[in-house]
Amino acid sequence: MSALSNLSPTVVIRAARGSDGPALRRLADLDSHDRVPAGDLLIAEADDAVVAAVSVNTLEHIADPFRPTADVVDLLEFRARRLRTA
């Protein structure tokens, strides 16, 4: 086993775009939400998959319950708060 296999995946934080709709709906279903949060969204991607999303407007979030996403959600909320006050 390589020492690199123990590293956390790279996480990319970006604004959601229209093509993210299906991935966001799947994420909402995984997280037992009946809908995707409203408003402008920031999303986090890891291993080429959307793992969390936060509404810039309300800070409501959805996240993959099968991955350790608490730190990622905290980062998304931090960035969303910064965008709200800018």
PDB file with SEQRES, HELIX, SHEET and CRYST1 records, atoms N, CA, C and O in Angstrom:
SEQRES   1 A   86  MET SER ALA LEU SER ASN LEU SER PRO THR VAL VAL ILE          
SEQRES   2 A   86  ARG ALA ALA ARG GLY SER ASP GLY PRO ALA LEU ARG ARG          
SEQRES   3 A   86  LEU ALA ASP LEU ASP SER HIS ASP ARG VAL PRO ALA GLY          
SEQRES   4 A   86  ASP LEU LEU ILE ALA GLU ALA ASP ASP ALA VAL VAL ALA          
SEQRES   5 A   86  ALA VAL SER VAL ASN THR LEU GLU HIS ILE ALA ASP PRO          
SEQRES   6 A   86  PHE ARG PRO THR ALA ASP VAL VAL ASP LEU LEU GLU PHE          
SEQRES   7 A   86  ARG ALA ARG ARG LEU ARG THR ALA                              
HELIX    1 AA1 ALA A    3  ASN A    6  5                                   4    
HELIX    2 AA2 GLY A   18  ASP A   20  5                                   3    
HELIX    3 AA3 GLY A   21  LEU A   30  1                                  10    
HELIX    4 AA4 ALA A   70  THR A   85  1                                  16    
SHEET    1 AA1 4 VAL A  11  ALA A  15  0                                        
SHEET    2 AA1 4 LEU A  41  ALA A  46 -1                                        
SHEET    3 AA1 4 ALA A  49  SER A  55 -1                                        
SHEET    4 AA1 4 HIS A  61  ALA A  63 -1                                        
CRYST1    1.000    1.000    1.000  90.00  90.00  90.00 P 1           1          
ATOM      1  N   MET A   1       0.853  -1.177   0.000  1.00  0.00           N  
ATOM      2  CA  MET A   1       0.000   0.000   0.000  1.00  0.00           C  
ATOM      3  C   MET A   1       0.898   1.238   0.000  1.00  0.00           C  
ATOM      4  O   MET A   1       1.845   1.332   0.781  1.00  0.00           O  
ATOM      5  N   SER A   2       0.598   2.147  -0.851  1.00  0.00           N  
ATOM      6  CA  SER A   2       1.365   3.377  -0.992  1.00  0.00           C  
ATOM      7  C   SER A   2       0.989   4.377   0.089  1.00  0.00           C  
ATOM      8  O   SER A   2      -0.156   4.420   0.540  1.00  0.00           O  
ATOM      9  N   ALA A   3       1.967   5.184   0.503  1.00  0.00           N  
ATOM     10  CA  ALA A   3       1.691   6.246   1.472  1.00  0.00           C  
ATOM     11  C   ALA A   3       0.711   7.253   0.900  1.00  0.00           C  
ATOM     12  O   ALA A   3      -0.030   7.884   1.654  1.00  0.00           O  
ATOM     13  N   LEU A   4       0.691   7.416  -0.414  1.00  0.00           N  
ATOM     14  CA  LEU A   4      -0.226   8.363  -1.043  1.00  0.00           C  
ATOM     15  C   LEU A   4      -1.671   7.928  -0.949  1.00  0.00           C  
ATOM     16  O   LEU A   4      -2.566   8.770  -1.034  1.00  0.00           O  
ATOM     17  N   SER A   5      -1.931   6.647  -0.777  1.00  0.00           N  
ATOM     18  CA  SER A   5      -3.319   6.179  -0.721  1.00  0.00           C  
ATOM     19  C   SER A   5      -4.024   6.635   0.550  1.00  0.00           C  
ATOM     20  O   SER A   5      -5.251   6.572   0.626  1.00  0.00           O  
ATOM     21  N   ASN A   6      -3.269   7.096   1.553  1.00  0.00           N  
ATOM     22  CA  ASN A   6      -3.870   7.567   2.799  1.00  0.00           C  
ATOM     23  C   ASN A   6      -4.245   9.040   2.756  1.00  0.00           C  
ATOM     24  O   ASN A   6      -4.874   9.540   3.689  1.00  0.00           O  
ATOM     25  N   LEU A   7      -3.875   9.742   1.700  1.00  0.00           N  
ATOM     26  CA  LEU A   7      -4.172  11.158   1.604  1.00  0.00           C  
ATOM     27  C   LEU A   7      -5.642  11.383   1.288  1.00  0.00           C  
ATOM     28  O   LEU A   7      -6.269  10.588   0.587  1.00  0.00           O  
ATOM     29  N   SER A   8      -6.181  12.470   1.811  1.00  0.00           N  
ATOM     30  CA  SER A   8      -7.551  12.847   1.484  1.00  0.00           C  
ATOM     31  C   SER A   8      -7.609  13.303   0.039  1.00  0.00           C  
ATOM     32  O   SER A   8      -6.624  13.821  -0.489  1.00  0.00           O  
ATOM     33  N   PRO A   9      -8.758  13.117  -0.609  1.00  0.00           N  
ATOM     34  CA  PRO A   9      -8.871  13.576  -1.994  1.00  0.00           C  
ATOM     35  C   PRO A   9      -8.840  15.097  -2.065  1.00  0.00           C  
ATOM     36  O   PRO A   9      -9.168  15.786  -1.099  1.00  0.00           O  
ATOM     37  N   THR A  10      -8.447  15.598  -3.203  1.00  0.00           N  
ATOM     38  CA  THR A  10      -8.499  17.031  -3.443  1.00  0.00           C  
ATOM     39  C   THR A  10      -9.957  17.442  -3.544  1.00  0.00           C  
ATOM     40  O   THR A  10     -10.758  16.773  -4.198  1.00  0.00           O  
ATOM     41  N   VAL A  11     -10.296  18.544  -2.895  1.00  0.00           N  
ATOM     42  CA  VAL A  11     -11.664  19.060  -2.927  1.00  0.00           C  
ATOM     43  C   VAL A  11     -11.656  20.370  -3.698  1.00  0.00           C  
ATOM     44  O   VAL A  11     -10.858  21.266  -3.423  1.00  0.00           O  
ATOM     45  N   VAL A  12     -12.551  20.465  -4.661  1.00  0.00           N  
ATOM     46  CA  VAL A  12     -12.713  21.683  -5.453  1.00  0.00           C  
ATOM     47  C   VAL A  12     -14.020  22.339  -5.036  1.00  0.00           C  
ATOM     48  O   VAL A  12     -15.072  21.700  -5.028  1.00  0.00           O  
ATOM     49  N   ILE A  13     -13.946  23.626  -4.688  1.00  0.00           N  
ATOM     50  CA  ILE A  13     -15.146  24.389  -4.350  1.00  0.00           C  
ATOM     51  C   ILE A  13     -15.410  25.361  -5.489  1.00  0.00           C  
ATOM     52  O   ILE A  13     -14.526  26.107  -5.909  1.00  0.00           O  
ATOM     53  N   ARG A  14     -16.651  25.338  -5.984  1.00  0.00           N  
ATOM     54  CA  ARG A  14     -17.003  26.211  -7.109  1.00  0.00           C  
ATOM     55  C   ARG A  14     -18.495  26.507  -7.082  1.00  0.00           C  
ATOM     56  O   ARG A  14     -19.267  25.878  -6.359  1.00  0.00           O  
ATOM     57  N   ALA A  15     -18.869  27.484  -7.893  1.00  0.00           N  
ATOM     58  CA  ALA A  15     -20.293  27.795  -8.052  1.00  0.00           C  
ATOM     59  C   ALA A  15     -20.958  26.686  -8.854  1.00  0.00           C  
ATOM     60  O   ALA A  15     -20.373  26.151  -9.796  1.00  0.00           O  
ATOM     61  N   ALA A  16     -22.162  26.352  -8.480  1.00  0.00           N  
ATOM     62  CA  ALA A  16     -22.925  25.357  -9.233  1.00  0.00           C  
ATOM     63  C   ALA A  16     -23.334  25.952 -10.568  1.00  0.00           C  
ATOM     64  O   ALA A  16     -23.528  27.162 -10.692  1.00  0.00           O  
ATOM     65  N   ARG A  17     -23.462  25.093 -11.559  1.00  0.00           N  
ATOM     66  CA  ARG A  17     -23.943  25.511 -12.883  1.00  0.00           C  
ATOM     67  C   ARG A  17     -25.096  24.591 -13.280  1.00  0.00           C  
ATOM     68  O   ARG A  17     -25.350  23.575 -12.634  1.00  0.00           O  
ATOM     69  N   GLY A  18     -25.774  24.961 -14.333  1.00  0.00           N  
ATOM     70  CA  GLY A  18     -26.950  24.219 -14.769  1.00  0.00           C  
ATOM     71  C   GLY A  18     -26.705  22.740 -14.987  1.00  0.00           C  
ATOM     72  O   GLY A  18     -27.577  21.918 -14.704  1.00  0.00           O  
ATOM     73  N   SER A  19     -25.539  22.393 -15.482  1.00  0.00           N  
ATOM     74  CA  SER A  19     -25.242  20.985 -15.756  1.00  0.00           C  
ATOM     75  C   SER A  19     -25.072  20.162 -14.480  1.00  0.00           C  
ATOM     76  O   SER A  19     -24.998  18.935 -14.545  1.00  0.00           O  
ATOM     77  N   ASP A  20     -25.010  20.822 -13.319  1.00  0.00           N  
ATOM     78  CA  ASP A  20     -24.892  20.106 -12.042  1.00  0.00           C  
ATOM     79  C   ASP A  20     -26.240  19.633 -11.518  1.00  0.00           C  
ATOM     80  O   ASP A  20     -26.294  18.915 -10.519  1.00  0.00           O  
ATOM     81  N   GLY A  21     -27.320  20.019 -12.169  1.00  0.00           N  
ATOM     82  CA  GLY A  21     -28.659  19.678 -11.692  1.00  0.00           C  
ATOM     83  C   GLY A  21     -28.862  18.223 -11.336  1.00  0.00           C  
ATOM     84  O   GLY A  21     -29.299  17.932 -10.222  1.00  0.00           O  
ATOM     85  N   PRO A  22     -28.561  17.277 -12.246  1.00  0.00           N  
ATOM     86  CA  PRO A  22     -28.773  15.865 -11.906  1.00  0.00           C  
ATOM     87  C   PRO A  22     -27.937  15.407 -10.706  1.00  0.00           C  
ATOM     88  O   PRO A  22     -28.430  14.658  -9.863  1.00  0.00           O  
ATOM     89  N   ALA A  23     -26.694  15.842 -10.624  1.00  0.00           N  
ATOM     90  CA  ALA A  23     -25.840  15.452  -9.491  1.00  0.00           C  
ATOM     91  C   ALA A  23     -26.371  16.035  -8.184  1.00  0.00           C  
ATOM     92  O   ALA A  23     -26.321  15.377  -7.145  1.00  0.00           O  
ATOM     93  N   LEU A  24     -26.877  17.260  -8.232  1.00  0.00           N  
ATOM     94  CA  LEU A  24     -27.426  17.885  -7.030  1.00  0.00           C  
ATOM     95  C   LEU A  24     -28.712  17.192  -6.581  1.00  0.00           C  
ATOM     96  O   LEU A  24     -28.940  17.029  -5.383  1.00  0.00           O  
ATOM     97  N   ARG A  25     -29.544  16.786  -7.526  1.00  0.00           N  
ATOM     98  CA  ARG A  25     -30.766  16.059  -7.166  1.00  0.00           C  
ATOM     99  C   ARG A  25     -30.425  14.700  -6.545  1.00  0.00           C  
ATOM    100  O   ARG A  25     -31.069  14.283  -5.582  1.00  0.00           O  
ATOM    101  N   ARG A  26     -29.418  14.009  -7.089  1.00  0.00           N  
ATOM    102  CA  ARG A  26     -28.991  12.725  -6.506  1.00  0.00           C  
ATOM    103  C   ARG A  26     -28.454  12.946  -5.088  1.00  0.00           C  
ATOM    104  O   ARG A  26     -28.733  12.163  -4.180  1.00  0.00           O  
ATOM    105  N   LEU A  27     -27.685  14.019  -4.913  1.00  0.00           N  
ATOM    106  CA  LEU A  27     -27.135  14.320  -3.595  1.00  0.00           C  
ATOM    107  C   LEU A  27     -28.250  14.627  -2.600  1.00  0.00           C  
ATOM    108  O   LEU A  27     -28.204  14.162  -1.462  1.00  0.00           O  
ATOM    109  N   ALA A  28     -29.240  15.395  -3.010  1.00  0.00           N  
ATOM    110  CA  ALA A  28     -30.376  15.690  -2.134  1.00  0.00           C  
ATOM    111  C   ALA A  28     -31.103  14.399  -1.747  1.00  0.00           C  
ATOM    112  O   ALA A  28     -31.494  14.232  -0.591  1.00  0.00           O  
ATOM    113  N   ASP A  29     -31.285  13.493  -2.698  1.00  0.00           N  
ATOM    114  CA  ASP A  29     -31.927  12.208  -2.398  1.00  0.00           C  
ATOM    115  C   ASP A  29     -31.095  11.406  -1.395  1.00  0.00           C  
ATOM    116  O   ASP A  29     -31.638  10.848  -0.441  1.00  0.00           O  
ATOM    117  N   LEU A  30     -29.779  11.349  -1.611  1.00  0.00           N  
ATOM    118  CA  LEU A  30     -28.898  10.626  -0.686  1.00  0.00           C  
ATOM    119  C   LEU A  30     -29.001  11.184   0.725  1.00  0.00           C  
ATOM    120  O   LEU A  30     -28.955  10.438   1.703  1.00  0.00           O  
ATOM    121  N   ASP A  31     -29.139  12.500   0.823  1.00  0.00           N  
ATOM    122  CA  ASP A  31     -29.165  13.178   2.124  1.00  0.00           C  
ATOM    123  C   ASP A  31     -30.588  13.278   2.685  1.00  0.00           C  
ATOM    124  O   ASP A  31     -30.833  14.016   3.639  1.00  0.00           O  
ATOM    125  N   SER A  32     -31.522  12.529   2.085  1.00  0.00           N  
ATOM    126  CA  SER A  32     -32.917  12.471   2.536  1.00  0.00           C  
ATOM    127  C   SER A  32     -33.620  13.827   2.510  1.00  0.00           C  
ATOM    128  O   SER A  32     -34.478  14.100   3.350  1.00  0.00           O  
ATOM    129  N   HIS A  33     -33.256  14.677   1.547  1.00  0.00           N  
ATOM    130  CA  HIS A  33     -33.943  15.945   1.336  1.00  0.00           C  
ATOM    131  C   HIS A  33     -34.857  15.800   0.129  1.00  0.00           C  
ATOM    132  O   HIS A  33     -34.517  15.119  -0.839  1.00  0.00           O  
ATOM    133  N   ASP A  34     -36.013  16.441   0.191  1.00  0.00           N  
ATOM    134  CA  ASP A  34     -36.952  16.323  -0.924  1.00  0.00           C  
ATOM    135  C   ASP A  34     -36.656  17.330  -2.030  1.00  0.00           C  
ATOM    136  O   ASP A  34     -37.312  17.323  -3.072  1.00  0.00           O  
ATOM    137  N   ARG A  35     -35.655  18.208  -1.802  1.00  0.00           N  
ATOM    138  CA  ARG A  35     -35.308  19.180  -2.839  1.00  0.00           C  
ATOM    139  C   ARG A  35     -33.878  19.669  -2.642  1.00  0.00           C  
ATOM    140  O   ARG A  35     -33.276  19.505  -1.581  1.00  0.00           O  
ATOM    141  N   VAL A  36     -33.369  20.268  -3.691  1.00  0.00           N  
ATOM    142  CA  VAL A  36     -32.058  20.916  -3.648  1.00  0.00           C  
ATOM    143  C   VAL A  36     -32.255  22.278  -2.989  1.00  0.00           C  
ATOM    144  O   VAL A  36     -33.268  22.930  -3.246  1.00  0.00           O  
ATOM    145  N   PRO A  37     -31.324  22.733  -2.146  1.00  0.00           N  
ATOM    146  CA  PRO A  37     -31.471  24.072  -1.546  1.00  0.00           C  
ATOM    147  C   PRO A  37     -31.669  25.146  -2.617  1.00  0.00           C  
ATOM    148  O   PRO A  37     -31.139  25.049  -3.724  1.00  0.00           O  
ATOM    149  N   ALA A  38     -32.439  26.165  -2.263  1.00  0.00           N  
ATOM    150  CA  ALA A  38     -32.771  27.235  -3.206  1.00  0.00           C  
ATOM    151  C   ALA A  38     -31.656  28.269  -3.286  1.00  0.00           C  
ATOM    152  O   ALA A  38     -30.824  28.387  -2.386  1.00  0.00           O  
ATOM    153  N   GLY A  39     -31.662  29.006  -4.377  1.00  0.00           N  
ATOM    154  CA  GLY A  39     -30.734  30.124  -4.548  1.00  0.00           C  
ATOM    155  C   GLY A  39     -29.422  29.703  -5.183  1.00  0.00           C  
ATOM    156  O   GLY A  39     -29.276  28.585  -5.680  1.00  0.00           O  
ATOM    157  N   ASP A  40     -28.472  30.625  -5.155  1.00  0.00           N  
ATOM    158  CA  ASP A  40     -27.140  30.344  -5.688  1.00  0.00           C  
ATOM    159  C   ASP A  40     -26.466  29.309  -4.799  1.00  0.00           C  
ATOM    160  O   ASP A  40     -26.530  29.394  -3.573  1.00  0.00           O  
ATOM    161  N   LEU A  41     -25.820  28.335  -5.425  1.00  0.00           N  
ATOM    162  CA  LEU A  41     -25.190  27.255  -4.676  1.00  0.00           C  
ATOM    163  C   LEU A  41     -23.689  27.229  -4.900  1.00  0.00           C  
ATOM    164  O   LEU A  41     -23.199  27.505  -5.995  1.00  0.00           O  
ATOM    165  N   LEU A  42     -22.973  26.893  -3.838  1.00  0.00           N  
ATOM    166  CA  LEU A  42     -21.573  26.520  -3.938  1.00  0.00           C  
ATOM    167  C   LEU A  42     -21.528  25.014  -3.772  1.00  0.00           C  
ATOM    168  O   LEU A  42     -22.237  24.454  -2.935  1.00  0.00           O  
ATOM    169  N   ILE A  43     -20.700  24.362  -4.564  1.00  0.00           N  
ATOM    170  CA  ILE A  43     -20.591  22.917  -4.442  1.00  0.00           C  
ATOM    171  C   ILE A  43     -19.152  22.519  -4.175  1.00  0.00           C  
ATOM    172  O   ILE A  43     -18.212  23.246  -4.497  1.00  0.00           O  
ATOM    173  N   ALA A  44     -19.003  21.348  -3.578  1.00  0.00           N  
ATOM    174  CA  ALA A  44     -17.689  20.758  -3.352  1.00  0.00           C  
ATOM    175  C   ALA A  44     -17.632  19.459  -4.140  1.00  0.00           C  
ATOM    176  O   ALA A  44     -18.540  18.630  -4.073  1.00  0.00           O  
ATOM    177  N   GLU A  45     -16.551  19.301  -4.885  1.00  0.00           N  
ATOM    178  CA  GLU A  45     -16.316  18.083  -5.652  1.00  0.00           C  
ATOM    179  C   GLU A  45     -15.085  17.374  -5.096  1.00  0.00           C  
ATOM    180  O   GLU A  45     -14.081  18.009  -4.775  1.00  0.00           O  
ATOM    181  N   ALA A  46     -15.175  16.074  -4.988  1.00  0.00           N  
ATOM    182  CA  ALA A  46     -14.034  15.238  -4.604  1.00  0.00           C  
ATOM    183  C   ALA A  46     -14.104  13.978  -5.459  1.00  0.00           C  
ATOM    184  O   ALA A  46     -15.174  13.394  -5.629  1.00  0.00           O  
ATOM    185  N   ASP A  47     -12.981  13.569  -5.985  1.00  0.00           N  
ATOM    186  CA  ASP A  47     -12.946  12.382  -6.854  1.00  0.00           C  
ATOM    187  C   ASP A  47     -13.953  12.492  -7.996  1.00  0.00           C  
ATOM    188  O   ASP A  47     -14.623  11.517  -8.336  1.00  0.00           O  
ATOM    189  N   ASP A  48     -14.056  13.680  -8.585  1.00  0.00           N  
ATOM    190  CA  ASP A  48     -14.953  13.944  -9.717  1.00  0.00           C  
ATOM    191  C   ASP A  48     -16.426  13.731  -9.400  1.00  0.00           C  
ATOM    192  O   ASP A  48     -17.221  13.454 -10.298  1.00  0.00           O  
ATOM    193  N   ALA A  49     -16.797  13.857  -8.128  1.00  0.00           N  
ATOM    194  CA  ALA A  49     -18.198  13.724  -7.732  1.00  0.00           C  
ATOM    195  C   ALA A  49     -18.581  14.889  -6.831  1.00  0.00           C  
ATOM    196  O   ALA A  49     -17.775  15.353  -6.024  1.00  0.00           O  
ATOM    197  N   VAL A  50     -19.818  15.360  -6.975  1.00  0.00           N  
ATOM    198  CA  VAL A  50     -20.337  16.395  -6.086  1.00  0.00           C  
ATOM    199  C   VAL A  50     -20.635  15.728  -4.746  1.00  0.00           C  
ATOM    200  O   VAL A  50     -21.435  14.794  -4.679  1.00  0.00           O  
ATOM    201  N   VAL A  51     -19.988  16.210  -3.673  1.00  0.00           N  
ATOM    202  CA  VAL A  51     -20.149  15.588  -2.359  1.00  0.00           C  
ATOM    203  C   VAL A  51     -20.899  16.470  -1.366  1.00  0.00           C  
ATOM    204  O   VAL A  51     -21.361  15.990  -0.331  1.00  0.00           O  
ATOM    205  N   ALA A  52     -21.022  17.764  -1.682  1.00  0.00           N  
ATOM    206  CA  ALA A  52     -21.756  18.663  -0.793  1.00  0.00           C  
ATOM    207  C   ALA A  52     -22.117  19.929  -1.558  1.00  0.00           C  
ATOM    208  O   ALA A  52     -21.469  20.290  -2.541  1.00  0.00           O  
ATOM    209  N   ALA A  53     -23.164  20.592  -1.084  1.00  0.00           N  
ATOM    210  CA  ALA A  53     -23.582  21.860  -1.670  1.00  0.00           C  
ATOM    211  C   ALA A  53     -24.211  22.715  -0.581  1.00  0.00           C  
ATOM    212  O   ALA A  53     -24.868  22.208   0.328  1.00  0.00           O  
ATOM    213  N   VAL A  54     -23.995  24.037  -0.690  1.00  0.00           N  
ATOM    214  CA  VAL A  54     -24.541  24.987   0.275  1.00  0.00           C  
ATOM    215  C   VAL A  54     -25.171  26.143  -0.487  1.00  0.00           C  
ATOM    216  O   VAL A  54     -24.603  26.643  -1.458  1.00  0.00           O  
ATOM    217  N   SER A  55     -26.345  26.561  -0.040  1.00  0.00           N  
ATOM    218  CA  SER A  55     -26.998  27.731  -0.605  1.00  0.00           C  
ATOM    219  C   SER A  55     -26.322  28.984  -0.062  1.00  0.00           C  
ATOM    220  O   SER A  55     -26.211  29.155   1.152  1.00  0.00           O  
ATOM    221  N   VAL A  56     -25.876  29.853  -0.949  1.00  0.00           N  
ATOM    222  CA  VAL A  56     -25.285  31.125  -0.529  1.00  0.00           C  
ATOM    223  C   VAL A  56     -26.346  31.973   0.161  1.00  0.00           C  
ATOM    224  O   VAL A  56     -26.030  32.733   1.076  1.00  0.00           O  
ATOM    225  N   ASN A  57     -27.586  31.853  -0.261  1.00  0.00           N  
ATOM    226  CA  ASN A  57     -28.671  32.679   0.260  1.00  0.00           C  
ATOM    227  C   ASN A  57     -29.112  32.274   1.661  1.00  0.00           C  
ATOM    228  O   ASN A  57     -29.350  33.135   2.508  1.00  0.00           O  
ATOM    229  N   THR A  58     -29.225  30.966   1.914  1.00  0.00           N  
ATOM    230  CA  THR A  58     -29.812  30.493   3.177  1.00  0.00           C  
ATOM    231  C   THR A  58     -28.858  29.679   4.047  1.00  0.00           C  
ATOM    232  O   THR A  58     -29.157  29.418   5.212  1.00  0.00           O  
ATOM    233  N   LEU A  59     -27.711  29.274   3.493  1.00  0.00           N  
ATOM    234  CA  LEU A  59     -26.740  28.383   4.135  1.00  0.00           C  
ATOM    235  C   LEU A  59     -27.277  26.969   4.350  1.00  0.00           C  
ATOM    236  O   LEU A  59     -26.626  26.155   5.005  1.00  0.00           O  
ATOM    237  N   GLU A  60     -28.455  26.670   3.805  1.00  0.00           N  
ATOM    238  CA  GLU A  60     -28.953  25.295   3.843  1.00  0.00           C  
ATOM    239  C   GLU A  60     -27.972  24.433   3.043  1.00  0.00           C  
ATOM    240  O   GLU A  60     -27.429  24.878   2.032  1.00  0.00           O  
ATOM    241  N   HIS A  61     -27.752  23.207   3.499  1.00  0.00           N  
ATOM    242  CA  HIS A  61     -26.792  22.363   2.788  1.00  0.00           C  
ATOM    243  C   HIS A  61     -27.320  20.948   2.585  1.00  0.00           C  
ATOM    244  O   HIS A  61     -28.238  20.490   3.265  1.00  0.00           O  
ATOM    245  N   ILE A  62     -26.706  20.286   1.631  1.00  0.00           N  
ATOM    246  CA  ILE A  62     -26.903  18.861   1.412  1.00  0.00           C  
ATOM    247  C   ILE A  62     -25.512  18.260   1.276  1.00  0.00           C  
ATOM    248  O   ILE A  62     -24.588  18.914   0.791  1.00  0.00           O  
ATOM    249  N   ALA A  63     -25.367  17.004   1.709  1.00  0.00           N  
ATOM    250  CA  ALA A  63     -24.053  16.364   1.650  1.00  0.00           C  
ATOM    251  C   ALA A  63     -24.215  14.857   1.561  1.00  0.00           C  
ATOM    252  O   ALA A  63     -25.223  14.294   1.988  1.00  0.00           O  
ATOM    253  N   ASP A  64     -23.211  14.225   1.004  1.00  0.00           N  
ATOM    254  CA  ASP A  64     -23.193  12.773   0.867  1.00  0.00           C  
ATOM    255  C   ASP A  64     -23.015  12.154   2.254  1.00  0.00           C  
ATOM    256  O   ASP A  64     -21.967  12.348   2.871  1.00  0.00           O  
ATOM    257  N   PRO A  65     -24.003  11.419   2.761  1.00  0.00           N  
ATOM    258  CA  PRO A  65     -23.895  10.849   4.107  1.00  0.00           C  
ATOM    259  C   PRO A  65     -22.930   9.665   4.182  1.00  0.00           C  
ATOM    260  O   PRO A  65     -22.619   9.187   5.273  1.00  0.00           O  
ATOM    261  N   PHE A  66     -22.463   9.195   3.039  1.00  0.00           N  
ATOM    262  CA  PHE A  66     -21.558   8.054   3.015  1.00  0.00           C  
ATOM    263  C   PHE A  66     -20.097   8.461   2.897  1.00  0.00           C  
ATOM    264  O   PHE A  66     -19.224   7.611   2.722  1.00  0.00           O  
ATOM    265  N   ARG A  67     -19.832   9.756   2.991  1.00  0.00           N  
ATOM    266  CA  ARG A  67     -18.467  10.293   2.954  1.00  0.00           C  
ATOM    267  C   ARG A  67     -18.282  11.228   4.139  1.00  0.00           C  
ATOM    268  O   ARG A  67     -19.251  11.805   4.633  1.00  0.00           O  
ATOM    269  N   PRO A  68     -17.052  11.381   4.595  1.00  0.00           N  
ATOM    270  CA  PRO A  68     -16.798  12.349   5.676  1.00  0.00           C  
ATOM    271  C   PRO A  68     -16.807  13.767   5.109  1.00  0.00           C  
ATOM    272  O   PRO A  68     -15.802  14.229   4.569  1.00  0.00           O  
ATOM    273  N   THR A  69     -17.939  14.456   5.233  1.00  0.00           N  
ATOM    274  CA  THR A  69     -18.107  15.765   4.578  1.00  0.00           C  
ATOM    275  C   THR A  69     -18.267  16.928   5.554  1.00  0.00           C  
ATOM    276  O   THR A  69     -18.470  18.059   5.112  1.00  0.00           O  
ATOM    277  N   ALA A  70     -18.184  16.698   6.842  1.00  0.00           N  
ATOM    278  CA  ALA A  70     -18.408  17.783   7.803  1.00  0.00           C  
ATOM    279  C   ALA A  70     -17.447  18.945   7.574  1.00  0.00           C  
ATOM    280  O   ALA A  70     -17.868  20.101   7.582  1.00  0.00           O  
ATOM    281  N   ASP A  71     -16.166  18.657   7.370  1.00  0.00           N  
ATOM    282  CA  ASP A  71     -15.195  19.725   7.131  1.00  0.00           C  
ATOM    283  C   ASP A  71     -15.459  20.446   5.819  1.00  0.00           C  
ATOM    284  O   ASP A  71     -15.264  21.657   5.719  1.00  0.00           O  
ATOM    285  N   VAL A  72     -15.900  19.703   4.818  1.00  0.00           N  
ATOM    286  CA  VAL A  72     -16.196  20.299   3.512  1.00  0.00           C  
ATOM    287  C   VAL A  72     -17.396  21.235   3.626  1.00  0.00           C  
ATOM    288  O   VAL A  72     -17.386  22.330   3.064  1.00  0.00           O  
ATOM    289  N   VAL A  73     -18.420  20.810   4.345  1.00  0.00           N  
ATOM    290  CA  VAL A  73     -19.599  21.667   4.546  1.00  0.00           C  
ATOM    291  C   VAL A  73     -19.195  22.934   5.306  1.00  0.00           C  
ATOM    292  O   VAL A  73     -19.668  24.024   4.985  1.00  0.00           O  
ATOM    293  N   ASP A  74     -18.329  22.796   6.304  1.00  0.00           N  
ATOM    294  CA  ASP A  74     -17.847  23.983   7.031  1.00  0.00           C  
ATOM    295  C   ASP A  74     -17.148  24.958   6.087  1.00  0.00           C  
ATOM    296  O   ASP A  74     -17.367  26.167   6.174  1.00  0.00           O  
ATOM    297  N   LEU A  75     -16.312  24.445   5.187  1.00  0.00           N  
ATOM    298  CA  LEU A  75     -15.630  25.302   4.216  1.00  0.00           C  
ATOM    299  C   LEU A  75     -16.620  25.988   3.281  1.00  0.00           C  
ATOM    300  O   LEU A  75     -16.494  27.179   2.995  1.00  0.00           O  
ATOM    301  N   LEU A  76     -17.604  25.227   2.809  1.00  0.00           N  
ATOM    302  CA  LEU A  76     -18.620  25.809   1.930  1.00  0.00           C  
ATOM    303  C   LEU A  76     -19.399  26.918   2.648  1.00  0.00           C  
ATOM    304  O   LEU A  76     -19.647  27.978   2.073  1.00  0.00           O  
ATOM    305  N   GLU A  77     -19.780  26.671   3.896  1.00  0.00           N  
ATOM    306  CA  GLU A  77     -20.523  27.678   4.649  1.00  0.00           C  
ATOM    307  C   GLU A  77     -19.664  28.919   4.892  1.00  0.00           C  
ATOM    308  O   GLU A  77     -20.161  30.041   4.800  1.00  0.00           O  
ATOM    309  N   PHE A  78     -18.388  28.728   5.199  1.00  0.00           N  
ATOM    310  CA  PHE A  78     -17.480  29.855   5.384  1.00  0.00           C  
ATOM    311  C   PHE A  78     -17.417  30.706   4.120  1.00  0.00           C  
ATOM    312  O   PHE A  78     -17.528  31.930   4.172  1.00  0.00           O  
ATOM    313  N   ARG A  79     -17.236  30.036   2.987  1.00  0.00           N  
ATOM    314  CA  ARG A  79     -17.152  30.766   1.705  1.00  0.00           C  
ATOM    315  C   ARG A  79     -18.478  31.451   1.387  1.00  0.00           C  
ATOM    316  O   ARG A  79     -18.486  32.584   0.903  1.00  0.00           O  
ATOM    317  N   ALA A  80     -19.591  30.785   1.650  1.00  0.00           N  
ATOM    318  CA  ALA A  80     -20.911  31.378   1.380  1.00  0.00           C  
ATOM    319  C   ALA A  80     -21.122  32.626   2.231  1.00  0.00           C  
ATOM    320  O   ALA A  80     -21.640  33.631   1.746  1.00  0.00           O  
ATOM    321  N   ARG A  81     -20.723  32.562   3.490  1.00  0.00           N  
ATOM    322  CA  ARG A  81     -20.855  33.749   4.356  1.00  0.00           C  
ATOM    323  C   ARG A  81     -20.020  34.903   3.830  1.00  0.00           C  
ATOM    324  O   ARG A  81     -20.458  36.053   3.858  1.00  0.00           O  
ATOM    325  N   ARG A  82     -18.818  34.603   3.350  1.00  0.00           N  
ATOM    326  CA  ARG A  82     -17.951  35.641   2.790  1.00  0.00           C  
ATOM    327  C   ARG A  82     -18.591  36.277   1.558  1.00  0.00           C  
ATOM    328  O   ARG A  82     -18.522  37.492   1.375  1.00  0.00           O  
ATOM    329  N   LEU A  83     -19.208  35.460   0.722  1.00  0.00           N  
ATOM    330  CA  LEU A  83     -19.877  35.970  -0.474  1.00  0.00           C  
ATOM    331  C   LEU A  83     -21.072  36.838  -0.095  1.00  0.00           C  
ATOM    332  O   LEU A  83     -21.350  37.831  -0.768  1.00  0.00           O  
ATOM    333  N   ARG A  84     -21.781  36.478   0.972  1.00  0.00           N  
ATOM    334  CA  ARG A  84     -22.957  37.243   1.402  1.00  0.00           C  
ATOM    335  C   ARG A  84     -22.582  38.617   1.912  1.00  0.00           C  
ATOM    336  O   ARG A  84     -23.341  39.571   1.741  1.00  0.00           O  
ATOM    337  N   THR A  85     -21.413  38.732   2.541  1.00  0.00           N  
ATOM    338  CA  THR A  85     -21.008  40.013   3.125  1.00  0.00           C  
ATOM    339  C   THR A  85     -20.210  40.866   2.155  1.00  0.00           C  
ATOM    340  O   THR A  85     -19.945  42.037   2.428  1.00  0.00           O  
ATOM    341  N   ALA A  86     -19.826  40.288   1.025  1.00  0.00           N  
ATOM    342  CA  ALA A  86     -19.007  41.048   0.042  1.00  0.00           C  
ATOM    343  C   ALA A  86     -19.853  42.041  -0.721  1.00  0.00           C  
ATOM    344  O   ALA A  86     -19.340  42.760  -1.579  1.00  0.00           O  
TER     345      ALA A  86                                                      
END                                                                             
